Structures are given as structure tokens and as C-alpha cells.
Amino acid sequence: MKLPACWSCKKQFSYGKLLLLWVGSTVCPRCGETNYLTAESRKKGAWYTPILIIIMVIGLNMFDIGFPGIILYGLFFLLIGLSFSPFTFHFTDKQEPLF
Ligand SMILES: [Zn+2]
């Protein structure tokens, strides 16, 4: 898997910077151009969330883990979702409408 790069100068963004960028835009540290998430990658992100929730619910029915277990399990999946999300990002030079 590869981290996404700036649309202008093709420099890859750092992982930490991408995690902070979940909803909006970022300015490239090298060329100073603003990078927006493409509508496509935002739509993909919107799909992952319900899939993760479904996996979570199935998991909760399989194990009798109690309330603290449910919280830990939820956090675990949230972390996995967050840590993989930057790999699905693609950038463009202008804000695209979602629909
Ligand atoms: Zn750049």
C-alpha cells in the first residue's frame, strides 16, 4: 500500500498529516498547493464506517465480553479504520461536490 501524494508535485504526504485530514483539505509542505480529498475517496470513507459497524455487531454477538469488552472492541475497530483510511485518500486541486 502507498500513501497518497500531492496532485501538483507528487510528493507523498506523511502518515501523521493524513490522519489529521479526515474531513477537509491540506496544504502541501513542498509546493504550497492546497489538496482536497476527491469526492471518490470521501464516498469510500463513508462506506467503510457502516461495514465496520456491521463487523462489530457480528463480533459482539459471537463473544460474551461484557460492557468493558464492548468499549475496547469498539475502540479497536475505530483504530483499525482510522489507521487504514489514509491509504484510500486521493487528492485534487479543487473541492468536488459529493453528489
Ligand atoms: Zn505539492
Backbone and ligand atoms as CSV (ligand in chain L), in Angstrom:
chain,resi,resn,atom,element,x,y,z
A,1,MET,N,N,0.836,-1.207,0.000
A,1,MET,CA,C,0.000,0.000,0.000
A,1,MET,C,C,0.869,1.254,0.000
A,2,LYS,N,N,0.374,2.273,-0.685
A,2,LYS,CA,C,1.139,3.505,-0.806
A,2,LYS,C,C,0.332,4.674,-0.243
A,3,LEU,N,N,1.023,5.581,0.392
A,3,LEU,CA,C,0.350,6.784,0.876
A,3,LEU,C,C,0.088,7.714,-0.308
A,4,PRO,N,N,-1.010,8.454,-0.246
A,4,PRO,CA,C,-1.329,9.365,-1.355
A,4,PRO,C,C,-0.333,10.517,-1.453
A,5,ALA,N,N,-0.252,11.098,-2.651
A,5,ALA,CA,C,0.707,12.165,-2.907
A,5,ALA,C,C,-0.005,13.435,-3.351
A,6,CYS,N,N,0.718,14.540,-3.271
A,6,CYS,CA,C,0.224,15.849,-3.717
A,6,CYS,C,C,-0.116,15.790,-5.218
A,7,TRP,N,N,-1.243,16.387,-5.596
A,7,TRP,CA,C,-1.638,16.350,-7.010
A,7,TRP,C,C,-0.696,17.171,-7.868
A,8,SER,N,N,-0.009,18.132,-7.264
A,8,SER,CA,C,0.813,19.064,-8.021
A,8,SER,C,C,2.256,18.576,-8.171
A,9,CYS,N,N,2.943,18.323,-7.050
A,9,CYS,CA,C,4.366,17.988,-7.132
A,9,CYS,C,C,4.623,16.503,-6.877
A,10,LYS,N,N,3.573,15.735,-6.593
A,10,LYS,CA,C,3.675,14.276,-6.412
A,10,LYS,C,C,4.457,13.856,-5.180
A,11,LYS,N,N,4.652,14.796,-4.256
A,11,LYS,CA,C,5.311,14.402,-3.017
A,11,LYS,C,C,4.304,13.701,-2.114
A,12,GLN,N,N,4.716,12.569,-1.538
A,12,GLN,CA,C,3.826,11.840,-0.641
A,12,GLN,C,C,3.657,12.593,0.673
A,13,PHE,N,N,2.433,12.598,1.174
A,13,PHE,CA,C,2.187,13.205,2.473
A,13,PHE,C,C,2.611,12.257,3.572
A,14,SER,N,N,2.955,12.821,4.724
A,14,SER,CA,C,3.325,11.965,5.847
A,14,SER,C,C,2.064,11.351,6.438
A,15,TYR,N,N,2.237,10.198,7.020
A,15,TYR,CA,C,1.101,9.461,7.582
A,15,TYR,C,C,0.376,10.281,8.652
A,16,GLY,N,N,1.137,10.904,9.528
A,16,GLY,CA,C,0.543,11.693,10.605
A,16,GLY,C,C,-0.311,12.834,10.084
A,17,LYS,N,N,0.155,13.469,9.027
A,17,LYS,CA,C,-0.569,14.582,8.447
A,17,LYS,C,C,-1.888,14.098,7.831
A,18,LEU,N,N,-1.833,12.927,7.225
A,18,LEU,CA,C,-3.033,12.382,6.581
A,18,LEU,C,C,-4.112,12.030,7.600
A,19,LEU,N,N,-3.681,11.536,8.754
A,19,LEU,CA,C,-4.658,11.172,9.779
A,19,LEU,C,C,-5.441,12.390,10.251
A,20,LEU,N,N,-4.797,13.536,10.248
A,20,LEU,CA,C,-5.439,14.758,10.735
A,20,LEU,C,C,-6.384,15.354,9.701
A,21,LEU,N,N,-6.390,14.816,8.529
A,21,LEU,CA,C,-7.015,15.453,7.385
A,21,LEU,C,C,-8.348,14.835,7.034
A,22,TRP,N,N,-8.872,14.060,7.944
A,22,TRP,CA,C,-10.033,13.238,7.673
A,22,TRP,C,C,-11.140,13.914,6.879
A,23,VAL,N,N,-11.461,15.147,7.192
A,23,VAL,CA,C,-12.621,15.761,6.540
A,23,VAL,C,C,-12.298,16.791,5.484
A,24,GLY,N,N,-11.148,17.427,5.540
A,24,GLY,CA,C,-11.022,18.617,4.711
A,24,GLY,C,C,-9.904,18.610,3.704
A,25,SER,N,N,-9.156,19.684,3.722
A,25,SER,CA,C,-8.093,19.868,2.757
A,25,SER,C,C,-6.778,20.035,3.506
A,26,THR,N,N,-5.678,19.939,2.771
A,26,THR,CA,C,-4.385,20.160,3.392
A,26,THR,C,C,-3.506,20.941,2.424
A,27,VAL,N,N,-2.542,21.670,2.942
A,27,VAL,CA,C,-1.615,22.399,2.099
A,27,VAL,C,C,-0.321,21.598,2.017
A,28,CYS,N,N,0.152,21.391,0.792
A,28,CYS,CA,C,1.369,20.629,0.587
A,28,CYS,C,C,2.564,21.382,1.185
A,29,PRO,N,N,3.397,20.691,2.012
A,29,PRO,CA,C,4.549,21.360,2.624
A,29,PRO,C,C,5.626,21.718,1.606
A,30,ARG,N,N,5.636,21.081,0.439
A,30,ARG,CA,C,6.697,21.334,-0.526
A,30,ARG,C,C,6.325,22.444,-1.516
A,31,CYS,N,N,5.147,22.326,-2.157
A,31,CYS,CA,C,4.816,23.306,-3.195
A,31,CYS,C,C,3.771,24.309,-2.747
A,32,GLY,N,N,3.155,24.105,-1.577
A,32,GLY,CA,C,2.213,25.086,-1.056
A,32,GLY,C,C,0.840,25.046,-1.698
A,33,GLU,N,N,0.575,24.074,-2.564
A,33,GLU,CA,C,-0.743,23.964,-3.188
A,33,GLU,C,C,-1.728,23.300,-2.222
A,34,THR,N,N,-2.979,23.727,-2.286
A,34,THR,CA,C,-3.995,23.109,-1.445
A,34,THR,C,C,-4.478,21.812,-2.084
A,35,ASN,N,N,-4.516,20.761,-1.301
A,35,ASN,CA,C,-5.005,19.459,-1.768
A,35,ASN,C,C,-6.352,19.161,-1.124
A,36,TYR,N,N,-7.342,18.857,-1.952
A,36,TYR,CA,C,-8.647,18.469,-1.437
A,36,TYR,C,C,-8.833,16.972,-1.646
A,37,LEU,N,N,-9.542,16.355,-0.712
A,37,LEU,CA,C,-9.904,14.957,-0.923
A,37,LEU,C,C,-10.869,14.875,-2.098
A,38,THR,N,N,-10.700,13.906,-2.980
A,38,THR,CA,C,-11.646,13.742,-4.077
A,38,THR,C,C,-12.974,13.220,-3.527
A,39,ALA,N,N,-14.039,13.507,-4.255
A,39,ALA,CA,C,-15.360,13.013,-3.850
A,39,ALA,C,C,-15.340,11.497,-3.745
A,40,GLU,N,N,-14.578,10.879,-4.658
A,40,GLU,CA,C,-14.467,9.420,-4.686
A,40,GLU,C,C,-13.930,8.887,-3.355
A,41,SER,N,N,-12.851,9.478,-2.858
A,41,SER,CA,C,-12.277,8.937,-1.624
A,41,SER,C,C,-13.153,9.247,-0.418
A,42,ARG,N,N,-13.911,10.365,-0.481
A,42,ARG,CA,C,-14.816,10.632,0.634
A,42,ARG,C,C,-15.979,9.640,0.637
A,43,LYS,N,N,-16.435,9.269,-0.578
A,43,LYS,CA,C,-17.517,8.279,-0.670
A,43,LYS,C,C,-17.043,6.941,-0.128
A,44,LYS,N,N,-15.819,6.533,-0.497
A,44,LYS,CA,C,-15.259,5.281,0.015
A,44,LYS,C,C,-15.242,5.304,1.535
A,45,GLY,N,N,-14.791,6.409,2.106
A,45,GLY,CA,C,-14.744,6.548,3.560
A,45,GLY,C,C,-16.117,6.377,4.176
A,46,ALA,N,N,-17.125,6.904,3.498
A,46,ALA,CA,C,-18.487,6.795,4.009
A,46,ALA,C,C,-18.986,5.355,3.974
A,47,TRP,N,N,-18.413,4.542,3.092
A,47,TRP,CA,C,-18.794,3.128,3.022
A,47,TRP,C,C,-18.138,2.301,4.109
A,48,TYR,N,N,-16.902,2.629,4.460
A,48,TYR,CA,C,-16.181,1.825,5.442
A,48,TYR,C,C,-16.865,1.832,6.796
A,49,THR,N,N,-17.415,2.980,7.175
A,49,THR,CA,C,-17.981,3.099,8.512
A,49,THR,C,C,-19.105,2.086,8.766
A,50,PRO,N,N,-20.148,2.019,7.911
A,50,PRO,CA,C,-21.193,1.003,8.179
A,50,PRO,C,C,-20.675,-0.426,8.129
A,51,ILE,N,N,-19.696,-0.706,7.253
A,51,ILE,CA,C,-19.137,-2.060,7.183
A,51,ILE,C,C,-18.460,-2.415,8.505
A,52,LEU,N,N,-17.685,-1.463,9.036
A,52,LEU,CA,C,-17.030,-1.694,10.330
A,52,LEU,C,C,-18.056,-1.920,11.434
A,53,ILE,N,N,-19.154,-1.148,11.391
A,53,ILE,CA,C,-20.174,-1.298,12.430
A,53,ILE,C,C,-20.823,-2.679,12.347
A,54,ILE,N,N,-21.080,-3.154,11.115
A,54,ILE,CA,C,-21.677,-4.480,10.938
A,54,ILE,C,C,-20.741,-5.559,11.489
A,55,ILE,N,N,-19.434,-5.454,11.148
A,55,ILE,CA,C,-18.457,-6.424,11.665
A,55,ILE,C,C,-18.462,-6.409,13.193
A,56,MET,N,N,-18.545,-5.202,13.749
A,56,MET,CA,C,-18.562,-5.047,15.199
A,56,MET,C,C,-19.749,-5.753,15.824
A,57,VAL,N,N,-20.930,-5.538,15.236
A,57,VAL,CA,C,-22.149,-6.124,15.795
A,57,VAL,C,C,-22.081,-7.647,15.727
A,58,ILE,N,N,-21.584,-8.179,14.600
A,58,ILE,CA,C,-21.437,-9.631,14.472
A,58,ILE,C,C,-20.491,-10.152,15.552
A,59,GLY,N,N,-19.370,-9.454,15.736
A,59,GLY,CA,C,-18.390,-9.845,16.743
A,59,GLY,C,C,-18.979,-9.833,18.143
A,60,LEU,N,N,-19.799,-8.823,18.413
A,60,LEU,CA,C,-20.390,-8.710,19.751
A,60,LEU,C,C,-21.347,-9.854,20.030
A,61,ASN,N,N,-21.997,-10.358,18.993
A,61,ASN,CA,C,-22.914,-11.470,19.193
A,61,ASN,C,C,-22.188,-12.791,19.385
A,62,MET,N,N,-20.949,-12.864,18.893
A,62,MET,CA,C,-20.203,-14.107,19.000
A,62,MET,C,C,-19.565,-14.278,20.368
A,63,PHE,N,N,-19.158,-13.173,20.990
A,63,PHE,CA,C,-18.470,-13.272,22.270
A,63,PHE,C,C,-19.282,-12.592,23.354
A,64,ASP,N,N,-19.295,-13.214,24.515
A,64,ASP,CA,C,-19.924,-12.596,25.672
A,64,ASP,C,C,-18.839,-11.837,26.424
A,65,ILE,N,N,-18.611,-10.590,26.040
A,65,ILE,CA,C,-17.433,-9.893,26.557
A,65,ILE,C,C,-17.772,-8.823,27.583
A,66,GLY,N,N,-19.063,-8.559,27.806
A,66,GLY,CA,C,-19.409,-7.575,28.819
A,66,GLY,C,C,-19.169,-6.148,28.363
A,67,PHE,N,N,-19.594,-5.207,29.184
A,67,PHE,CA,C,-19.556,-3.811,28.770
A,67,PHE,C,C,-18.150,-3.272,28.502
A,68,PRO,N,N,-17.162,-3.512,29.413
A,68,PRO,CA,C,-15.801,-3.003,29.114
A,68,PRO,C,C,-15.248,-3.622,27.847
A,69,GLY,N,N,-15.590,-4.878,27.591
A,69,GLY,CA,C,-15.156,-5.558,26.371
A,69,GLY,C,C,-15.730,-4.884,25.136
A,70,ILE,N,N,-16.997,-4.487,25.216
A,70,ILE,CA,C,-17.643,-3.823,24.083
A,70,ILE,C,C,-16.932,-2.505,23.755
A,71,ILE,N,N,-16.594,-1.753,24.799
A,71,ILE,CA,C,-15.901,-0.478,24.600
A,71,ILE,C,C,-14.534,-0.716,23.945
A,72,LEU,N,N,-13.787,-1.689,24.474
A,72,LEU,CA,C,-12.464,-1.991,23.923
A,72,LEU,C,C,-12.562,-2.450,22.469
A,73,TYR,N,N,-13.532,-3.301,22.216
A,73,TYR,CA,C,-13.760,-3.822,20.882
A,73,TYR,C,C,-14.079,-2.688,19.908
A,74,GLY,N,N,-14.947,-1.770,20.338
A,74,GLY,CA,C,-15.310,-0.611,19.510
A,74,GLY,C,C,-14.100,0.255,19.211
A,75,LEU,N,N,-13.296,0.525,20.252
A,75,LEU,CA,C,-12.092,1.347,20.078
A,75,LEU,C,C,-11.108,0.682,19.126
A,76,PHE,N,N,-10.981,-0.628,19.266
A,76,PHE,CA,C,-10.078,-1.397,18.432
A,76,PHE,C,C,-10.441,-1.242,16.948
A,77,PHE,N,N,-11.729,-1.392,16.635
A,77,PHE,CA,C,-12.146,-1.275,15.243
A,77,PHE,C,C,-12.046,0.154,14.736
A,78,LEU,N,N,-12.330,1.108,15.599
A,78,LEU,CA,C,-12.200,2.509,15.230
A,78,LEU,C,C,-10.745,2.811,14.855
A,79,LEU,N,N,-9.809,2.277,15.664
A,79,LEU,CA,C,-8.384,2.484,15.405
A,79,LEU,C,C,-7.954,1.843,14.084
A,80,ILE,N,N,-8.442,0.634,13.833
A,80,ILE,CA,C,-8.097,-0.033,12.581
A,80,ILE,C,C,-8.615,0.778,11.403
A,81,GLY,N,N,-9.884,1.207,11.491
A,81,GLY,CA,C,-10.472,2.001,10.411
A,81,GLY,C,C,-9.684,3.270,10.177
A,82,LEU,N,N,-9.328,3.953,11.264
A,82,LEU,CA,C,-8.596,5.212,11.148
A,82,LEU,C,C,-7.206,5.007,10.569
A,83,SER,N,N,-6.545,3.917,10.965
A,83,SER,CA,C,-5.161,3.749,10.528
A,83,SER,C,C,-5.066,3.322,9.068
A,84,PHE,N,N,-6.139,2.741,8.525
A,84,PHE,CA,C,-6.095,2.369,7.116
A,84,PHE,C,C,-6.665,3.436,6.198
A,85,SER,N,N,-7.459,4.350,6.761
A,85,SER,CA,C,-8.139,5.335,5.914
A,85,SER,C,C,-7.200,6.176,5.048
A,86,PRO,N,N,-6.008,6.589,5.539
A,86,PRO,CA,C,-5.163,7.448,4.690
A,86,PRO,C,C,-4.771,6.792,3.374
A,87,PHE,N,N,-4.721,5.463,3.337
A,87,PHE,CA,C,-4.321,4.785,2.112
A,87,PHE,C,C,-5.383,4.883,1.019
A,88,THR,N,N,-6.594,5.229,1.399
A,88,THR,CA,C,-7.670,5.319,0.416
A,88,THR,C,C,-7.831,6.742,-0.115
A,89,PHE,N,N,-7.070,7.682,0.429
A,89,PHE,CA,C,-7.231,9.077,0.019
A,89,PHE,C,C,-6.632,9.346,-1.358
A,90,HIS,N,N,-7.321,10.220,-2.117
A,90,HIS,CA,C,-6.756,10.749,-3.347
A,90,HIS,C,C,-7.026,12.239,-3.346
A,91,PHE,N,N,-6.099,13.000,-3.923
A,91,PHE,CA,C,-6.231,14.442,-3.852
A,91,PHE,C,C,-6.451,15.081,-5.214
A,92,THR,N,N,-7.075,16.256,-5.155
A,92,THR,CA,C,-7.343,17.015,-6.364
A,92,THR,C,C,-7.140,18.494,-6.047
A,93,ASP,N,N,-7.134,19.331,-7.098
A,93,ASP,CA,C,-6.844,20.753,-6.877
A,93,ASP,C,C,-8.088,21.558,-6.540
A,94,LYS,N,N,-9.265,20.983,-6.671
A,94,LYS,CA,C,-10.444,21.752,-6.274
A,94,LYS,C,C,-11.454,20.886,-5.534
A,95,GLN,N,N,-12.242,21.561,-4.733
A,95,GLN,CA,C,-13.259,20.877,-3.953
A,95,GLN,C,C,-14.318,20.299,-4.905
A,96,GLU,N,N,-14.546,19.000,-4.814
A,96,GLU,CA,C,-15.555,18.367,-5.670
A,96,GLU,C,C,-16.842,18.175,-4.875
A,97,PRO,N,N,-17.981,18.381,-5.547
A,97,PRO,CA,C,-19.248,18.086,-4.858
A,97,PRO,C,C,-19.392,16.593,-4.638
A,98,LEU,N,N,-20.006,16.207,-3.540
A,98,LEU,CA,C,-20.099,14.794,-3.196
A,98,LEU,C,C,-21.100,14.050,-4.073
A,99,PHE,N,N,-22.137,14.766,-4.520
A,99,PHE,CA,C,-23.134,14.082,-5.353
A,99,PHE,C,C,-23.253,14.704,-6.723
L,1,ZN,ZN,ZN,2.954,19.547,-3.584
